């Protein structure tokens, strides 16, 4: 046995590094609420300590972990303290974090049943539970990927396969370049990741038929062009700025009657389907062909946890097909059949843990709570002097401080405060402050602390020189 192996086996037997990492992680969690949401400039300067040459020889594992813990924790963004509202980022539920730790120690490759029976089993259960939670067809299959960007790419790839087959073309055999033209129907508020996925899949801007949206970002039903079996239409469950939902109940049945493929981009909004409170928003959403959603947003699983759900299993597996004489498939679930990747971590384990822990009622309560807090935030922001620009239908709030200049400057002050963090965007031609309520740790008390900062920044900016 080599010296290297001896050292490694000793670390496994004594669990020294795992215990050290565990102690540092628990300390970090306990102090999270007392720290700034975003690193200070002074903390960011400490990152320079990592600017070293690759070591020539083996290092001291404990010293490496110590450096990582001390400098790293000062330069994290603390999503879990309840005052982070940027980029629709959730906070990992304690049960999800614990399950991820355990799965990381198991060190599983979730590609096939034979490479991880536990990962295959739990992802199979997650598939069933998500079907039930969202009321999807029982033949719906799920692929577990890094996030909705890849999930949407998978859904559109499945759509490309199926719609071309309707036109007598087998893309797996004949390729794409001489294929019949497909029509891509998108609302002008479609998330940029969808367009990125289309580009990767060989669709150019000239193949997109853009449809106007209303003032809330919903695709205008009356502006949708006539559809047919060459069409792929992407709808939204939760506009990334306003949180608005497209009119599924009107659009999807018409699209299905025309044999168009409907994909629902529901990164954070698909979870609304778990609560009766949002039944009007999600009505007929289950009639689509494919759906993409993130566990690490509304459900608050750890990163990275995206899901592609597809009612046409054959279309998805054909689009994702992988071959190799060495690949040992089974009669059980082989996860790689539903995703672009082969080897990957077993992200379905923590998803299963979060779903099992919360149950139907807990998921509904969490979804409802995020909405309630968004409504409360909007009301308090309005009292503080900001203008709310959207109907708060789910968990998103759009604010303006007046002019573009004042909005941008006040946003910068809020971000620099360290107390709260949110992002900006351009909405209907004007600069806005964008609030995403996605964390289970957000409370009215944390919102009040944030609003106090918002109010102070607004007052300071408007104070006469």
NORLIN-V945863 format. One record per residue. RES is the residue in one letter. PHI is phi in degrees with one decimal (none if undefined). OMEGA is omega in whole degrees, -180 to 180 (NA if undefined). BURIAL is # if it has 24 or more other C-alpha atoms within 12 Angstrom, else .. Layout:
res=<RES	RES>
phi=<PHI	PHI>
omega=<OMEGA	OMEGA>
burial=<BURIAL	BURIAL>
This chain:
res=<X	X	X	X	X	X	X	X	X	X	X	X	X	X	X	X	X	X	X	X	X	X	X	X	X	X	X	X	X	X	X	X	X	X	X	X	X	X	X	X	X	X	X	X	X	X	X	X	X	X	X	X	X	X	X	X	X	X	X	X	X	X	X	X	X	X	X	X	X	X	X	X	X	X	X	X	X	X	X	X	X	X	X	X	X	X	X	X	X	X	X	X	X	X	X	X	X	X	X	X	X	X	X	X	X	X	X	X	X	X	X	X	X	X	X	X	X	X	X	X	X	X	X	X	X	X	X	X	X	X	X	X	X	X	X	X	X	X	X	X	X	X	X	X	X	X	X	X	X	X	X	X	X	X	X	X	X	X	X	X	X	X	X	X	X	X	X	X	X	X	X	X	X	X	X	X	X	X	X	X	X	X	X	X	X	X	X	X	X	X	X	X	X	X	X	X	X	X	X	X	X	X	X	X	X	X	X	X	X	X	X	X	X	X	X	X	X	X	X	X	X	X	X	X	X	X	X	X	X	X	X	X	X	X	X	X	X	X	X	X	X	X	X	X	X	X	X	X	X	X	X	X	X	X	X	X	X	X	X	X	X	X	X	X	X	X	X	X	X	X	X	X	X	X	X	X	X	X	X	X	X	X	X	X	X	X	X	X	X	X	X	X	X	X	X	X	X	X	X	X	X	X	X	X	X	X	X	X	X	X	X	X	X	X	X	X	X	X	X	X	X	X	X	X	X	X	X	X	X	X	X	X	X	X	X	X	X	X	X	X	X	X	X	X	X	X	X	X	X	X	X	X	X	X	X	X	X	X	X	X	X	X	X	X	X	X	X	X	X	X	X	X	X	X	X	X	X	X	X	X	X	X	X	X	X	X	X	X	X	X	X	X	X	X	X	X	X	X	X	X	X	X	X	X	X	X	X	X	X	X	X	X	X	X	X	X	X	X	X	X	X	X	X	X	X	X	X	X	X	X	X	X	X	X	X	X	X	X	X	X	X	X	X	X	X	X	X	X	X	X	X	X	X	X	X	X	X	X	X	X	X	X	X	X	X>
phi=<none	-75.8	-60.3	-58.6	-63.8	-58.4	-63.8	-63.0	-64.5	-64.8	-66.2	-67.5	-66.7	-89.5	56.0	-56.8	-69.1	-64.2	-65.3	-64.1	-63.8	-62.8	-60.8	-66.4	-66.2	-66.3	-61.9	-60.0	-63.1	-63.0	-95.9	-59.7	-69.8	-91.6	-96.2	-65.3	-64.5	-124.5	-59.3	-75.9	-62.0	-62.8	-66.7	-61.6	-64.6	-68.1	-62.8	-64.2	-64.9	-87.1	-80.2	-128.4	-74.5	-60.4	-58.5	-77.0	-128.6	-59.3	-103.3	-89.6	-58.1	-66.8	-68.2	-64.0	-64.4	-62.8	-61.5	-60.3	-66.1	-72.0	-84.7	-66.7	-68.1	-78.1	-124.1	-99.5	-94.0	-91.7	-63.7	-89.0	-93.0	88.0	-121.2	-103.7	-128.9	-101.6	58.0	52.3	-97.1	-87.6	-125.6	-63.4	-61.2	-53.3	-65.7	-68.8	-64.5	-63.7	-65.0	-66.4	-56.3	-62.6	-65.1	-64.5	-68.6	-63.5	57.2	-94.7	-102.3	-89.1	-66.6	-133.7	-60.2	-70.5	-88.7	-167.9	-57.9	-67.1	-64.9	-63.2	-65.4	-70.3	-71.7	-65.8	-65.7	-58.9	-57.7	-63.5	-66.0	-67.7	-55.6	-66.1	-63.3	-98.3	66.9	-85.5	-55.5	-67.5	-89.7	-68.1	-109.0	-125.8	-117.7	-107.9	-125.9	-69.8	-173.6	-64.6	-56.7	-74.7	-61.3	-65.9	-58.3	-63.0	-62.7	-72.1	-62.8	-63.4	-63.2	-59.8	-61.0	-69.5	-68.7	-68.3	-64.9	-62.1	-96.2	81.1	-125.6	-103.0	-66.7	-69.1	-104.7	-102.8	75.8	-104.1	-67.6	-108.2	-71.2	-59.8	-72.4	-104.4	-104.8	-106.6	-109.3	-129.7	-75.2	-67.4	-99.0	-58.0	-61.9	-61.8	-65.2	-67.9	-64.5	-59.7	-62.3	-61.8	-61.6	-61.8	-84.8	96.6	-99.6	-95.6	-58.7	-71.1	-91.1	-90.7	-101.7	-81.4	-116.3	-64.6	-120.3	-83.5	-68.9	-100.0	91.3	-85.4	-61.4	-77.1	-57.6	-69.8	-95.9	-69.3	-70.6	-56.0	-106.2	-152.2	-73.9	-95.3	-98.0	-124.0	-116.5	-109.6	-113.6	-116.5	-107.8	106.1	-62.1	-62.7	-103.5	-89.2	80.8	-68.4	-111.4	-67.8	-81.8	-60.8	-62.3	-87.7	-78.7	-63.7	-58.3	-66.5	-64.6	-65.4	-63.1	-89.3	65.3	-80.9	-89.9	-113.3	-110.9	-104.9	-86.1	-125.3	-43.9	-114.0	-83.2	-59.7	-64.1	-60.4	-65.3	-87.4	-124.2	-66.2	-57.0	-108.5	-58.4	-67.4	-67.4	-101.0	-56.5	73.2	-60.6	-71.6	-83.9	-68.4	-95.3	-150.7	-144.2	-122.5	-154.4	-108.5	-77.8	-78.9	-97.1	-58.4	-75.1	66.6	-76.1	-65.9	-73.4	-105.5	-146.9	-109.0	-136.7	-101.2	-113.8	-140.7	-79.1	-109.8	-59.3	-62.0	-63.0	-68.9	-67.3	-66.3	-68.5	-101.5	-57.1	-135.4	-128.8	163.1	-64.6	-83.9	-73.3	-102.7	-82.9	-140.2	-80.7	-87.9	-72.1	-114.2	-58.9	-67.7	-69.8	-114.0	-139.4	-72.4	-93.1	-107.4	-66.4	-163.7	-74.8	-88.2	-66.6	-68.4	-67.3	-73.0	-62.8	-58.2	-61.5	-67.4	-64.4	-65.8	-71.3	-77.5	66.8	-58.1	-68.5	-67.3	-64.9	-60.8	-64.0	-63.3	-61.2	-63.6	-64.6	-61.1	-65.5	-58.7	-69.7	-65.5	-61.9	-64.2	-60.4	-60.7	-63.0	-68.9	-65.1	-65.7	-61.9	-73.4	117.0	-88.8	-101.0	-88.5	-100.2	-129.1	-78.1	-83.6	-91.9	-139.9	-124.3	-111.0	-133.0	-114.3	-119.6	-130.1	-105.1	118.6	-79.7	-59.6	-63.4	-65.6	-62.4	-67.0	-68.9	-68.5	-59.8	-62.4	-65.0	-62.8	-62.8	-78.7	-67.9	80.7	-82.7	-143.6	-140.4	-146.5	-111.9	-117.7	-163.8	-105.6	-126.6	50.4	87.3	-127.6	-73.9	-137.5	-99.8	-111.1	-111.5	-119.9	-93.3	-128.2	-98.5	-63.9	-84.1	-72.7	-126.8	-62.1	-63.6	-67.2	-64.3	-60.5	-62.2	-68.0	-61.4	-60.4	-67.3	-56.8	-63.9	-63.7	-65.0	-65.7	-65.1	-63.8	-68.6	-86.6	-68.4	-60.2	-71.7>
omega=<-178	177	179	-180	179	-180	-178	-179	178	179	178	-177	-176	-178	-176	-177	178	179	179	179	180	179	180	-179	180	177	178	-178	-178	-176	-172	-176	-178	-177	176	179	-177	-178	174	178	179	178	-180	179	-178	179	179	179	179	-178	179	175	175	-178	178	-174	178	-179	178	-176	-179	179	178	178	179	177	-179	-178	-175	-178	-178	-175	176	-176	172	171	-171	180	-170	-179	173	-180	175	-175	-176	169	180	179	177	176	-176	173	179	-179	179	179	180	179	179	176	-179	-180	178	177	176	176	-175	171	-172	-176	-173	174	-176	178	175	178	-178	179	180	-179	-177	176	174	178	178	177	179	-177	178	173	-177	-176	-177	-180	-177	177	-176	178	180	177	-178	171	-174	-172	-176	-178	-176	178	179	178	178	176	179	-180	180	176	176	178	179	179	-174	-178	176	178	175	-179	176	-176	178	-175	-180	180	-172	-180	-173	-163	178	-175	174	-178	172	179	180	-177	-179	169	-178	177	179	-179	-176	180	178	179	176	178	178	178	179	-178	174	178	180	-179	-177	178	180	173	-175	-180	-179	179	178	-174	177	179	178	178	-179	-176	-176	-179	179	-179	176	-176	176	-174	175	-171	167	-180	-180	178	-176	167	-178	174	-172	177	-174	-175	-176	179	175	-177	-178	-173	179	-170	-170	179	179	180	-180	179	179	-178	173	177	178	173	178	175	-175	-173	177	-173	-180	180	176	178	-180	-177	178	180	-175	-177	179	-179	-173	-178	179	178	-177	-178	180	180	-180	-176	174	-176	176	170	-174	173	-171	-178	178	168	172	172	-11	-171	176	-178	168	177	-175	-180	178	-175	-179	-180	-179	-178	176	180	-177	-169	178	-177	178	-177	-178	-177	-177	179	-177	175	176	-178	172	-168	-174	180	-174	-177	179	-175	175	177	177	179	-176	-176	179	-179	179	174	177	-178	180	179	-179	-178	-177	-175	-178	-176	180	178	178	-180	179	179	180	-178	178	178	180	-180	176	177	-180	180	-179	-180	-179	178	179	177	-179	177	177	175	177	-172	-178	169	-176	-176	179	-174	-177	178	178	-177	172	177	-180	180	176	-178	-179	180	-179	-179	179	176	180	179	178	-179	-178	-177	-176	-179	-177	178	174	-177	177	178	171	-177	-180	174	180	179	-178	170	-173	-178	176	178	-174	-173	174	-176	179	177	176	179	178	177	179	177	180	-179	177	177	178	-178	180	179	178	-179	-180	-179	-176	-179	-179	180	NA>
burial=<.	.	.	.	.	.	.	.	.	.	.	.	.	.	.	.	#	.	.	.	#	.	.	#	#	.	.	#	#	.	.	#	#	.	#	#	#	#	#	.	.	.	.	.	.	.	.	.	.	.	.	.	.	.	.	.	.	.	.	.	.	.	.	.	#	.	.	.	.	.	#	#	#	#	#	#	#	#	#	#	#	#	#	#	#	#	#	#	#	#	#	#	#	.	#	#	#	#	#	#	#	.	#	.	.	.	.	#	#	#	#	#	#	.	#	#	#	#	#	#	#	#	#	#	#	#	#	#	#	#	#	.	#	#	#	#	#	.	.	#	#	#	#	#	#	#	#	#	#	#	#	#	#	#	#	#	#	#	#	#	#	#	#	#	#	#	.	.	.	.	#	.	.	.	.	.	.	.	#	#	#	#	#	#	#	#	#	#	#	#	#	.	#	#	#	.	#	#	.	.	#	#	#	.	.	.	.	#	#	#	#	.	#	#	.	#	#	#	#	#	#	.	.	#	#	.	#	#	#	#	#	#	#	#	#	#	#	#	#	#	#	#	#	#	#	#	#	#	.	#	#	#	.	#	#	#	.	.	#	#	#	#	#	#	#	#	#	#	#	#	#	#	#	#	#	.	.	#	#	.	#	#	#	#	#	#	#	#	#	#	#	#	#	#	#	#	#	#	#	#	#	#	#	#	#	#	#	#	#	#	#	#	#	.	#	#	#	#	#	#	#	#	.	.	.	.	.	.	.	.	.	.	#	#	#	#	#	#	#	#	#	#	#	#	#	#	#	#	#	#	#	#	#	#	#	#	.	#	.	#	.	.	#	#	.	#	#	#	#	#	#	#	#	#	#	#	#	#	#	#	#	#	.	#	#	#	#	#	#	#	#	#	#	#	#	#	#	#	#	#	#	.	.	.	.	#	#	#	#	#	#	#	#	#	#	.	#	#	#	#	#	#	#	#	#	.	#	.	.	.	#	#	#	#	#	#	#	#	#	#	#	#	#	#	.	#	#	#	#	#	#	#	#	#	#	#	#	#	.	.	.	.	.	.	.>
